[in-house]
Amino acid sequence: MDPAEFRRRGKEMVDYIADYLENIEGRQVYPDVVPGYLRNLIPDAAPEHPEAYEEIVKDIERVIMPGVTHWQSPYFYAYFPTGSSFPAMLADMLSGAIGCIGFSWAASPACTELETVMLDWLGKMLNLPKEFLAGTEGQGGGVIQSTASEATLVALLAARTKILKRLQAENPGLAEPEIFSKLVAYSSDQAHCSVERAGLIGGVKMKKIPSDTKFSVGGEALRKVIEEDKAAGLIPFYCCATLGTTPSCAFDNIMEIGPICNSENMWMHIDAAYAGSSFICPEFRHLLNGVEFADSFNFNPHKWLLINFDCSAMWVKKRSEIIGAFKMDPLYLQHDNQDSGLVTDYRHWQIPLGRRFRSLKMWFVFRTYGLKGLQEYIRKHVSLAHEFESLVRQDKRFEICGDVVLGLVCFRLKGSNGLNEKLLKTINNGRKIHMVPCYLADSFVLRFAVCGRTTESKHIQLAWENITEIATEILQELQQ
């Protein structure tokens, strides 16, 4: 493919993408395929000779689209949103064209420097404490990780290295295995499973702190477990607090947890993967109060800030503590400016070595929408969630199962778990809308998350109509 053909094919693909998104609600939101469907539609080996591009494009609809779950559909209400916008897509095209692997400043200065500045821009949107911003003289700063799961793990490994160095400095005779065997980390029993996985990968005990009736962890519950563990000879070193839990979008009380972590010299990491985007709105910023106690903070602009996956923003107060855990400096990666104090080499801030030019997406989106446009987008989703909550509350057969703070509504039919399992299965089998469940206090609960960029009130009304029609059929069957 030469530049002339690329121009032609590129315009054709842009048209295809625009048509796909413009007409996406006409597609069935969830695919009707069985495992292994795709293998039978394509050859079992790569072609020996080139194929015509037209044939490849034809196979998008024949092979790919039948097996696509349409996350950008206004009838997709599962999980949490995944960001998508035309400016972000265009930025990804440019990133792919530049094709740099930005592991160091020298590998592509613009890739590194734009990321540093974009994380400062976003930190200021969130009104983060200045300690988290790089600026020109700050000790902290931000970095784009692939996912919140990765950010949680990076923070845990940095905390592990920090406690190891401190304890060995105080007691030079202590061996690493002895220290590691006593380390213990904490998270809410409502925390994402990736937090538990971080403990597994990091080789440390990860204890779940019981949440209260609001599915939140407070200071007293954490303090109780810490005291028990210290009495048993364990070494508390890390706590992951969640703002906007996956099951119900609950918020841990970081105003209580933070001072405890600080007094115990524990690393506090805040995972706000979904909810963090909302903190750019003044009316939701109070949910982040207590971030000043944290050592690291993370959320996913690729969830709710119109930036396509992957773009997970992470900030640290002291970047030296991240770099100290991951720095490897072979000769072939060194460059003249690395010790100048003026540049950042992001390979020391993450688990992989290579990294894409992801900050372009932030730059395009922030400039295209502006802070006001992004705030309006967040507020619209929250308003649609409250509209759905109101519909649920008007039907006495249903109940709301947690506070509706942002764009997630947890609800269920009044009755058994089996009844609600049947309701959700029937809804999803109908493939008009798509949702996923969770357990809250041993109850099987349906999660309704406003996800699509183009979701409007009419889609919320149609979704509720679909839910109530199926609920009526199931309840009538039970009565018969």
DOMAR-123911 format. One line per field, with one value per residue (C-alpha): residue number from 1; residue in three letters; z, x, y. Coordinates in steps of 0.5 Angstrom, whole numbers. Each point is the difference from the previous one (the first is absolute). Last residue first. Example, Ala and Ser with C-alpha at 12.3 -4.5 7.8 and 13.67 -1.06 7.14 Angstrom:
2
martor (2, 1)
kefi (ser, ala)
up (14, 2)
east (27, -2)
north (-2, -7)
This chain:
480
martor (480, 479, 478, 477, 476, 475, 474, 473, 472, 471, 470, 469, 468, 467, 466, 465, 464, 463, 462, 461, 460, 459, 458, 457, 456, 455, 454, 453, 452, 451, 450, 449, 448, 447, 446, 445, 444, 443, 442, 441, 440, 439, 438, 437, 436, 435, 434, 433, 432, 431, 430, 429, 428, 427, 426, 425, 424, 423, 422, 421, 420, 419, 418, 417, 416, 415, 414, 413, 412, 411, 410, 409, 408, 407, 406, 405, 404, 403, 402, 401, 400, 399, 398, 397, 396, 395, 394, 393, 392, 391, 390, 389, 388, 387, 386, 385, 384, 383, 382, 381, 380, 379, 378, 377, 376, 375, 374, 373, 372, 371, 370, 369, 368, 367, 366, 365, 364, 363, 362, 361, 360, 359, 358, 357, 356, 355, 354, 353, 352, 351, 350, 349, 348, 347, 346, 345, 344, 343, 342, 341, 340, 339, 338, 337, 336, 335, 334, 333, 332, 331, 330, 329, 328, 327, 326, 325, 324, 323, 322, 321, 320, 319, 318, 317, 316, 315, 314, 313, 312, 311, 310, 309, 308, 307, 306, 305, 304, 303, 302, 301, 300, 299, 298, 297, 296, 295, 294, 293, 292, 291, 290, 289, 288, 287, 286, 285, 284, 283, 282, 281, 280, 279, 278, 277, 276, 275, 274, 273, 272, 271, 270, 269, 268, 267, 266, 265, 264, 263, 262, 261, 260, 259, 258, 257, 256, 255, 254, 253, 252, 251, 250, 249, 248, 247, 246, 245, 244, 243, 242, 241, 240, 239, 238, 237, 236, 235, 234, 233, 232, 231, 230, 229, 228, 227, 226, 225, 224, 223, 222, 221, 220, 219, 218, 217, 216, 215, 214, 213, 212, 211, 210, 209, 208, 207, 206, 205, 204, 203, 202, 201, 200, 199, 198, 197, 196, 195, 194, 193, 192, 191, 190, 189, 188, 187, 186, 185, 184, 183, 182, 181, 180, 179, 178, 177, 176, 175, 174, 173, 172, 171, 170, 169, 168, 167, 166, 165, 164, 163, 162, 161, 160, 159, 158, 157, 156, 155, 154, 153, 152, 151, 150, 149, 148, 147, 146, 145, 144, 143, 142, 141, 140, 139, 138, 137, 136, 135, 134, 133, 132, 131, 130, 129, 128, 127, 126, 125, 124, 123, 122, 121, 120, 119, 118, 117, 116, 115, 114, 113, 112, 111, 110, 109, 108, 107, 106, 105, 104, 103, 102, 101, 100, 99, 98, 97, 96, 95, 94, 93, 92, 91, 90, 89, 88, 87, 86, 85, 84, 83, 82, 81, 80, 79, 78, 77, 76, 75, 74, 73, 72, 71, 70, 69, 68, 67, 66, 65, 64, 63, 62, 61, 60, 59, 58, 57, 56, 55, 54, 53, 52, 51, 50, 49, 48, 47, 46, 45, 44, 43, 42, 41, 40, 39, 38, 37, 36, 35, 34, 33, 32, 31, 30, 29, 28, 27, 26, 25, 24, 23, 22, 21, 20, 19, 18, 17, 16, 15, 14, 13, 12, 11, 10, 9, 8, 7, 6, 5, 4, 3, 2, 1)
kefi (gln, gln, leu, glu, gln, leu, ile, glu, thr, ala, ile, glu, thr, ile, asn, glu, trp, ala, leu, gln, ile, his, lys, ser, glu, thr, thr, arg, gly, cys, val, ala, phe, arg, leu, val, phe, ser, asp, ala, leu, tyr, cys, pro, val, met, his, ile, lys, arg, gly, asn, asn, ile, thr, lys, leu, leu, lys, glu, asn, leu, gly, asn, ser, gly, lys, leu, arg, phe, cys, val, leu, gly, leu, val, val, asp, gly, cys, ile, glu, phe, arg, lys, asp, gln, arg, val, leu, ser, glu, phe, glu, his, ala, leu, ser, val, his, lys, arg, ile, tyr, glu, gln, leu, gly, lys, leu, gly, tyr, thr, arg, phe, val, phe, trp, met, lys, leu, ser, arg, phe, arg, arg, gly, leu, pro, ile, gln, trp, his, arg, tyr, asp, thr, val, leu, gly, ser, asp, gln, asn, asp, his, gln, leu, tyr, leu, pro, asp, met, lys, phe, ala, gly, ile, ile, glu, ser, arg, lys, lys, val, trp, met, ala, ser, cys, asp, phe, asn, ile, leu, leu, trp, lys, his, pro, asn, phe, asn, phe, ser, asp, ala, phe, glu, val, gly, asn, leu, leu, his, arg, phe, glu, pro, cys, ile, phe, ser, ser, gly, ala, tyr, ala, ala, asp, ile, his, met, trp, met, asn, glu, ser, asn, cys, ile, pro, gly, ile, glu, met, ile, asn, asp, phe, ala, cys, ser, pro, thr, thr, gly, leu, thr, ala, cys, cys, tyr, phe, pro, ile, leu, gly, ala, ala, lys, asp, glu, glu, ile, val, lys, arg, leu, ala, glu, gly, gly, val, ser, phe, lys, thr, asp, ser, pro, ile, lys, lys, met, lys, val, gly, gly, ile, leu, gly, ala, arg, glu, val, ser, cys, his, ala, gln, asp, ser, ser, tyr, ala, val, leu, lys, ser, phe, ile, glu, pro, glu, ala, leu, gly, pro, asn, glu, ala, gln, leu, arg, lys, leu, ile, lys, thr, arg, ala, ala, leu, leu, ala, val, leu, thr, ala, glu, ser, ala, thr, ser, gln, ile, val, gly, gly, gly, gln, gly, glu, thr, gly, ala, leu, phe, glu, lys, pro, leu, asn, leu, met, lys, gly, leu, trp, asp, leu, met, val, thr, glu, leu, glu, thr, cys, ala, pro, ser, ala, ala, trp, ser, phe, gly, ile, cys, gly, ile, ala, gly, ser, leu, met, asp, ala, leu, met, ala, pro, phe, ser, ser, gly, thr, pro, phe, tyr, ala, tyr, phe, tyr, pro, ser, gln, trp, his, thr, val, gly, pro, met, ile, val, arg, glu, ile, asp, lys, val, ile, glu, glu, tyr, ala, glu, pro, his, glu, pro, ala, ala, asp, pro, ile, leu, asn, arg, leu, tyr, gly, pro, val, val, asp, pro, tyr, val, gln, arg, gly, glu, ile, asn, glu, leu, tyr, asp, ala, ile, tyr, asp, val, met, glu, lys, gly, arg, arg, arg, phe, glu, ala, pro, asp, met)
up (75, 5, -2, -7, 1, 4, -6, -5, 4, 1, -8, -1, 5, -2, -8, 2, 5, -6, -5, 5, 1, -7, -1, 5, -4, -1, -5, 4, 2, 7, 5, 5, 2, 5, 2, 7, 3, 8, 4, 3, -7, -5, -7, -7, -7, -5, -8, -4, -5, 0, 2, 3, 4, 3, 1, 4, 4, 2, 2, 4, 4, 1, 3, 4, 4, 0, -1, -7, 0, -1, 0, -4, -3, -3, 6, 8, -1, 8, 0, -1, -3, 0, -5, 0, 3, -7, 1, 3, -6, -5, 5, 0, -8, 0, 5, -4, -6, 4, 2, -7, -2, 5, -2, -7, 2, 4, -6, -4, 5, 1, -7, -5, -6, 4, 5, -5, -5, 6, 4, -6, -2, 7, -2, -4, 1, 5, 0, 7, 3, 8, 0, 3, -2, -7, 1, -1, 2, -2, 4, 5, -4, 1, -6, -5, -3, -1, 3, -3, -4, 7, 4, 5, 4, 5, 2, 8, 1, -6, 4, 6, -3, -3, 6, 1, -5, -6, -4, -7, -3, -8, -4, -3, -3, 3, 1, 7, 4, -1, -4, 5, 5, 7, 5, 6, 3, 7, 3, 6, -4, -4, 6, -3, -7, 1, 1, -7, -2, -1, -2, -6, -2, 5, -5, -3, 6, 1, -5, 2, 7, 3, 5, 3, 7, 2, 7, 5, 6, 1, -7, -1, 6, -3, -7, 2, 4, -5, -5, 1, -5, -5, -3, -8, 1, -2, -3, 5, -1, 5, 2, 5, -1, 6, 1, 5, 6, 3, 3, 7, 3, 4, -6, -4, 5, 1, -8, 0, 5, -3, -7, 3, 4, -6, -4, -6, -4, -3, 3, 5, 3, -4, 3, -1, -5, 1, -5, 2, -4, -7, -4, -5, 5, 3, -7, -1, 6, -2, -7, 3, 1, 7, 3, 6, 1, -1, 5, -1, 4, 1, 4, -5, -4, 6, 1, -7, -1, 6, 6, 3, -2, 5, -1, -7, -2, 3, -4, -7, 1, 1, -6, -4, 2, -1, -7, -2, 3, -4, -6, 1, 1, -6, -4, 2, -1, -8, -5, 4, -1, 4, 5, 4, 7, 2, -3, -3, -7, 1, 2, 4, 5, 6, -3, 3, -5, -3, -4, -6, 2, 0, -7, -2, 4, -3, -7, 1, 2, -6, -4, 2, -1, -7, -2, 2, -4, 2, 3, 5, 2, -1, -6, -5, -6, -6, -2, -5, 6, 4, -5, -1, 8, 0, -6, 5, 6, -4, -3, 7, 5, 7, 3, 4, 7, 0, -4, -2, -8, -3, -2, -4, 1, 3, -6, 2, -7, -2, -7, -1, -1, -5, -6, 2, 0, -5, -6, 2, 0, -7, -3, 3, -5, 2, 0, 0, 5, 3, 8, 3, 2, -5, 2, 2, 4, 5, 1, 4, 5, 6, -3, -3, 1, 2, 5, -2, -6, -6, -1, 6, -4, -6, 1, 3, -5, -6, 3, 1, -8, -2, 4, -4, -7, 2, 2, -6, -5, 4, 1, -8, -1, 5, -2, 2)
east (-99, 3, 7, -1, -4, 7, 4, -4, -1, 8, 1, -5, 3, 7, -1, -4, 6, 4, -4, -1, 8, 1, -5, 3, 7, 6, 5, 6, -2, 1, -6, 1, -6, 3, -5, 1, 0, 0, 5, 2, 1, 1, 1, -3, 1, -4, -2, -6, -4, 4, -6, 4, 3, -7, -2, 7, -1, -7, 2, 5, -4, -5, 5, 3, -7, -5, -1, 3, 6, 4, 7, 1, 6, 2, 2, -3, -6, 1, -1, -5, -6, -7, -4, -8, -2, 1, 1, 7, 3, -2, 3, 6, 0, 0, 5, 5, -2, 2, 7, 1, -2, 5, 6, -1, -1, 6, 4, -3, 2, 7, 1, -3, 5, 6, -1, -1, 6, 5, -3, 0, 7, 2, 0, 7, 1, 4, 6, 3, -5, -1, -1, 3, 8, -2, -3, 7, -2, 5, 3, 4, 6, 1, -4, 3, 5, -3, 0, -5, 6, 4, -5, -3, -6, -4, -6, -1, 4, -3, -7, 3, 4, -7, -2, -7, -3, -5, -3, -4, -3, 0, -2, -5, -3, -1, -7, 1, -4, 4, 6, 2, 1, 2, 6, 3, 6, 3, -6, -2, -1, -6, -4, -5, -2, -7, 0, 1, -6, -4, 6, 0, 7, -1, -5, 6, 3, -7, 2, 7, 1, 5, 3, 7, 2, 7, 1, 4, -5, -2, 0, -5, -4, -1, -2, -5, -5, 0, 1, -7, -1, -5, -5, -2, -4, 4, 6, 2, 0, 5, 4, 6, 6, 4, 7, 6, -3, 5, -2, 2, -6, -1, 1, -5, -6, 2, -1, -6, -3, 2, -3, -7, 1, 2, -6, -1, -6, -5, -6, -2, 8, 6, 4, 7, 3, 7, 6, 6, 6, 3, 0, -4, -5, -1, -1, -5, -4, 0, -2, -6, -3, -2, -6, 3, 4, 8, 6, 7, 4, 8, 2, 3, 3, 4, 3, 1, 4, 5, 1, 7, 0, -6, -2, 3, -3, -7, 0, 3, -5, -6, 2, 0, -7, -3, 3, -3, -6, -1, 2, -5, -6, 2, 0, -7, -2, 2, 6, 3, 1, 5, -1, 4, 4, 6, -2, 5, -3, -7, 0, -7, -1, 2, -4, -6, -5, -5, -3, 1, 7, 2, -3, 5, 5, -1, 0, 7, 3, -3, 2, 7, 1, -3, 3, 7, 0, 5, 4, -5, 0, -5, -4, 0, -2, -5, -1, -5, -3, 0, -4, -5, -1, -1, -5, -4, 1, -3, -6, -2, 0, 0, -1, -6, -1, -2, -6, -5, 0, -6, 3, 5, 7, 2, -3, 2, 3, -1, -4, 4, 7, -1, -5, -1, 8, 1, -2, 5, 6, -3, 0, 8, 1, 4, 8, 3, 1, -6, 0, -2, -7, -4, -5, -8, 1, 5, -5, -6, 5, -5, -7, -3, -6, 4, -2, -3, -4, 2, -5, 3, 7, -3, 4, 6, 1, -2, 6, 5, -2, 1, 7, 2, -2, 4, 6, -1, 1, 6, 3, 0, 3, 5, 2, -3)
north (-39, 5, -1, 1, 6, 3, -2, 3, 6, 1, -1, 6, 4, -1, 2, 6, 2, -1, 4, 6, 0, 0, 6, 4, 0, -5, 3, -1, -7, -2, 1, -5, -5, -5, -6, -2, -7, 1, -3, 7, 3, -5, 2, -1, 2, 4, 0, 3, -3, -6, -5, -4, 5, 2, -7, -2, 7, -2, -7, 2, 4, -5, -5, 6, 0, 5, 8, 1, 3, 6, 3, 7, 2, 7, 4, 0, -5, -3, -7, -6, 4, -5, -2, -3, 7, 3, 8, -1, -4, 6, 5, -4, 0, 8, 0, -4, 5, 6, -3, -2, 8, 2, -3, 2, 7, 0, -2, 6, 5, -3, 1, -5, 1, 2, -5, -6, 2, 0, -6, -4, 3, -3, -7, 0, -7, -3, -5, -3, -3, 0, 8, 6, -1, -1, 7, 3, 7, 6, 7, -3, -1, -7, -3, 6, -4, -6, -7, -6, -4, 1, -4, 4, -4, 4, -3, 1, 6, 3, 0, 2, 6, 2, 3, 2, -5, 1, -5, 1, -6, 1, -6, 0, 6, 6, 3, 2, -6, -7, 2, 6, -6, 2, 0, 3, -1, 1, 2, 5, 6, -5, 1, 4, -3, -1, 7, 1, -2, 7, 3, -4, -3, -5, -4, -3, -3, -4, -6, -2, 4, -5, 4, -2, 1, -3, -1, 4, -2, 7, 2, -7, 2, 8, -3, -5, 5, 6, -6, -3, -5, 2, -5, 0, -6, -7, 4, 4, 8, 2, -5, 0, -5, -1, -1, -2, -4, -4, -6, -3, -2, 6, 4, -4, 2, 7, 1, -4, 5, 6, -2, -1, 6, 5, -2, -5, 1, -4, 4, -5, 0, -3, -6, 1, -5, -2, -1, -4, 1, -3, 6, -4, -2, 6, 4, -6, 2, 7, -2, -3, 7, 2, -2, -3, 6, 0, -2, -2, -4, -2, -5, -5, 6, 2, -7, -1, 6, -1, 4, 1, 7, 2, 7, 1, -7, 2, 7, -4, -5, 5, 4, -6, -3, 7, 1, -8, 2, 7, -4, -5, 5, 4, -7, -1, 7, -2, 2, 5, 7, 4, 6, 4, 1, 3, 7, 5, 1, -2, -7, 0, -5, 5, 5, -3, -2, 5, -6, 5, 2, -8, 0, 5, -2, -7, 3, 4, -7, -3, 5, 0, -7, -1, 6, -2, -6, -6, 5, 1, -7, -6, 4, -6, 5, -2, 7, -3, -4, 6, 4, -5, 0, 8, -1, -5, 4, 6, -5, -2, -6, -2, -6, 0, -4, -8, -1, 6, -1, 2, 7, -4, 2, -7, -4, -7, -2, -8, 2, 6, -4, -5, 2, 7, 1, -5, 4, 5, -5, -2, 7, 0, -5, -6, -1, -7, -5, 1, -1, -7, -3, 4, 4, -1, -6, 3, 6, -4, -4, 2, 1, 6, 5, 6, 6, 6, -2, 6, 5, 4, 0, 5, 6, -4, -5, 5, 4, -6, -2, 7, 1, -7, 3, 6, -4, -5, 6, 4, -7, -2, 7, -1, -7, -7)
